[in-house]
Amino acid sequence: MKLAPFRYHQPSTQVEALELLGSLGDNAKVLAGGQSLLPMMAYRLATPTDLVDIGRIPELRGWDLDDSGLRIRAMARQRQIELDPDIGLRFPVMHHALAKVAHVQIRNRGTVCGSLAHADSAAELPTLMVALDSTFVVANAQGRRRVAAPDFFKFHFTTAVEAGELLAEVFIPDPGPGQHAAFMEVSRRKGDFAVVGAAVVVDIEDGHVKGARVVCSGVAPTPYVVAAAEEAIVGGELRDSTLLDAQYATSRSVDPPDDFHADSEYRKHLAGVLVRRCLDQIRSNQGARSA
Ligand SMILES: Cc1cc2nc3c(=O)[nH]c(=O)nc-3n(C[C@H](O)[C@H](O)[C@H](O)COP(=O)(O)OP(=O)(O)OC[C@H]3O[C@@H](n4cnc5c(N)ncnc54)[C@H](O)[C@@H]3O)c2cc1C
């Protein structure tokens, strides 16, 4: 279907973009990679009167990787982050999760921040960012504010970014030597949105789990933190019985609705199995590293 008419703006600085967004208000949308927004406009699910294209703003491109962590700016493409070898070494889980986002052609255009701002409850990156304890930097014409990942996602397709604002960057803290992470999902076909996904991050010291974050997608309107699974893991070693405890704790905790793709019971089962498999993968990788 043809897009409804809209006005197109192409600011060349961040200040200009924020002034535009501030003056245009509710009916304007940021255009990043366009891989979600343009299909939504084609289906008339979104009918913004103004698009503010941030693709020509130099200071919103790229990323910084240093001792403190990884800072991904608004226009860094998903594929750039997926393929960067230094990011792959420090955050291998990012590579694995990004490889599951849509198809290469979409990741070539789609941005990491665009996926986070879009906040599809089945998407990989929001769930991963919550598990990795990320911080979001939201900018408006008056300044910037930092939002912790669990507070950023409010509901289906709804975040802490208000009208007149943009997500300028996301910061992922350095994992440190004891941190291990895994991401897994089940989707009907390669490249489809997942039915359910799981991101697990654990901090291990002397073989014992000191901290854990277990987050699932596809089971709630926002990335779902499975506190009961985290409790099952922290304090001990990653034994088979612990992995099973985490699996059952997850299946008991989540309460997904039935929908066209899967019923609630199946999603509960998947969430538990994926959490157990993530832990199993972490255990194997850890064994391989210490061998
Ligand atoms: C066929 C297909 C399959 C897909 N499969 C998957 C999948 O399996 N998993 C997955 O996660 N995604 C999937 N996607 C979506 C894809 O990852 C998008 O690239 C991503 O969701 C949006 O990124 P974008 O840069 O293209 O954003 P846009 O499409 O440009 O924008 C999306 C929304 O976010 C807003 N926005 C974008 N950037 C910012 C910003 N910096 N600040 C504030 N608001 C902003 C826009 O205003 C808009 O509302 C798929 C898309 C297609 C077309």
The ligand as an ORCA input file, in Angstrom:
! r2SCAN-3c Opt
* xyz 0 1
  C      10.718     -8.730      7.511
  C      11.232     -8.163      8.823
  C      11.614     -9.051      9.816
  C      12.083     -8.548     11.022
  N      12.466     -9.448     11.985
  C      12.931     -8.994     13.166
  C      13.341     -9.893     14.187
  O      13.333    -11.119     14.026
  N      13.767     -9.360     15.361
  C      13.822     -8.012     15.570
  O      14.206     -7.580     16.655
  N      13.462     -7.132     14.626
  C      13.028     -7.590     13.427
  N      12.661     -6.689     12.462
  C      12.736     -5.240     12.769
  C      14.144     -4.687     12.506
  O      15.059     -5.205     13.455
  C      14.190     -3.166     12.583
  O      15.370     -2.775     11.980
  C      14.165     -2.521     13.949
  O      13.091     -2.958     14.728
  C      13.983     -1.006     13.840
  O      15.194     -0.396     13.561
  P      15.264      0.752     12.492
  O      16.589      1.406     12.650
  O      14.945      0.178     11.158
  O      14.141      1.750     13.009
  P      12.911      2.553     12.250
  O      12.169      1.560     11.445
  O      13.541      3.693     11.526
  O      12.130      3.042     13.494
  C      11.357      2.162     14.280
  C      10.651      2.947     15.386
  O      11.582      3.416     16.337
  C      11.634      4.849     16.344
  N      13.052      5.195     16.427
  C      14.069      4.712     15.669
  N      15.243      5.169     16.109
  C      14.970      5.989     17.148
  C      15.786      6.762     18.041
  N      17.130      6.759     17.963
  N      15.167      7.475     19.008
  C      13.809      7.462     19.123
  N      12.988      6.747     18.320
  C      13.570      6.023     17.348
  C      10.962      5.304     15.078
  O      10.360      6.587     15.224
  C       9.921      4.215     14.880
  O       8.814      4.439     15.706
  C      12.196     -7.155     11.241
  C      11.826     -6.255     10.221
  C      11.345     -6.750      9.022
  C      10.962     -5.782      7.945
*
